[in-house]
Amino acid sequence: MPTPEFDICTEDRMPVLMMRVTQLWRQLMDAELAHHGLSQAKWRTLAILAMRPEGMIQSELADELGVEGPSLVAMLDRLSKDEWVERILSETDRRCKIIRLTPRAWPLIEEIRISSQKIFQRTIAKVDVAPLSVIESFFIDLRERLYNDLPDKKRHHRSERRAVCGLPTSHDWSD
């Protein structure tokens, strides 16, 4: 039996395309990093932590990964056991658990960056419908608009939480 044509309005097509592109990117990264024995959950966690060398609050990291606390705790246990991350209690608020990459993790981060760059060169760099700077600007603007459209209780005030835990608050796009 033939599959019916999937008819969807233009406004609804873009979110589906963005999700599919993200899924395909992750699959390509999984293939690139397979020789390191890294699961998607591990390399994504390490990559996000690399964006914040000073560390991230555990709840902030969970938000970035889109996972619940218990799932993150299990992942952090494995990463900590492998000596890729360390958990530090904040000096200003002992309730804050700061997660940061260990020195051992940084060479692996470089491998993740190299893999990402290879995929970028094979795919995104070859897209020529518009200059990449325009496309990046679009996604930066979209990210901020989507974040600002969240209900206040869904928007975590990261700068405030980071300050309480003694972490720098600069370069935080989501406040």
N, C-alpha and C positions, 0 to 999 in steps of 0.2 A: 504494500500500500504506500503510495507516495506521501512524503511529509508535506503537510500544509505549509504554504509560504508564511514566514514569520513577519507579520506586518506590525510595525511599531512607529510611534511618532518620533520626530527628530529629537525632541527634548529627552525622550527616554532612551534613545540609542546611545548617547555618549556615556552615561554611567555604566552601561553594560560593556561597552568597548574599553573603558578605563579599567574595569575589573578584569577583563580578559587579558589585556596587555600586561597588567601587573602579574597575573597568574603565569603567563608565558615567560615573563622576565624571571620570575622565581624558578620556574622549571629549568631555564637555561643556566641560571646560577647554580642550581642543584647539580646539574650535569658537569659544570666547570669545576665545582668544588668537591665532587664525589671522591676524588683521590685523597682528600684530606680527612675523609670520614665524617664530614660535617653534615648534619641534618639541616633542613631549612630553618627550623626553630633555632638551632645553634648559631648558624652564620648570620641570621637576621638580628639576633640578640647582640652578637659581637659587633656587627656593623653599626647598630644604633648606639651602642656604648662608645664606639670610636668617635662618634660625632660630639661626644661630651667627655673629653679626657679627664676632666675633674671629677666625673662620676655622675650618677643619676640616682634619684630617690627610687626605691623599689616600686612604689605605686606609679611613679612617672614612667618608668620603664614598661610596666604592665600596660599602661595607657598607650604608649607608643607602639607596642607590639599587638595591641588589640586582644589581650588575653586577660583572664581572671588571675587574681593573686595566687591561688593554689597551683595553677598550671605553671606560673612563673617560678614559684619557689622550687618546684621539682627540677625545672630547667637550670636554675641557678645552682642547685645542689650538684648537678652533673658538671656544669661549667667550672664550679669551684673545685670539685674533685679533680678535674683535669688541669687545674691551676691556670685557667684562662681569665677568671674574674675573682675579685675579692670583695667581701662584705665588710663594711666599716661602719661602726656606730658614730653618728655625728657628735662632734664635741659640744655643739650648742643645744642639741635636743636628742637625748638618748633613744627616743621613739623612732627616730629617722634611721633607716638602714640605707646607706649609700653603697651603690654597686659601681665598681670601677674595674677596668681592664688591668690585668697584671702586666709587668714588663714582658713576660713570656708570650702574651697574646699579640703584641704589636707586629712581630714578623708575620703572623697569620693574617692580621688585618691587612698588611701589605699584599698578601696573596689574594685576599678577597677583593681588594681594590684592582689588582691586575686582572683578575677574572672579570670583574665588572667592566673594566676598560675594554677588554677584548670583545665582550658582547656589545658594548656601546658602539665600537668601531664597525662591527659586522652588521649592526641593525640601525640604531638611532641615527648615527652619523650619516647614513646613506639615505635618510628621509629628506627629500628636498622640496616639500610642499611649501615650506616657509623657513626662514632662518631659525636655527635652534634657539637663539636668544629670545625670539618672539614666542616660541612654543613654551620655553621655560617660564617666561613672564606670565603667560596665560595660566600655567599650572600654579605658580606662586600666588597669583591673584585669586584663583579658584579655591586653593587650599585655605586662604585666609577668609574668604567669603563663607565657605562651608563651615569653618570653625566658628566664625562669629554668628552663624545662624543656629548653632546648637543652643538648646535651652541652657540657661545659666547653670543649673545643677549638673549638667553634663560637661560643661567647660570647667576644667580644673584650673585654678589660678596658680599656675606653676611658679611664677616669680615669687609669690608669697610663700609657697611651700618650700621652694629652694632656699629662700632667705632664712627661714626658720631653721632649716637644716644646715646652714652655714655654707651653702653652695652659691656660686656666682649666678646672677640672674640675667646677664646680658645675652644677646643673640637668641632670645626666646620668641619665636614667631607666634606662639599660640596664646598670648595673654591679651 
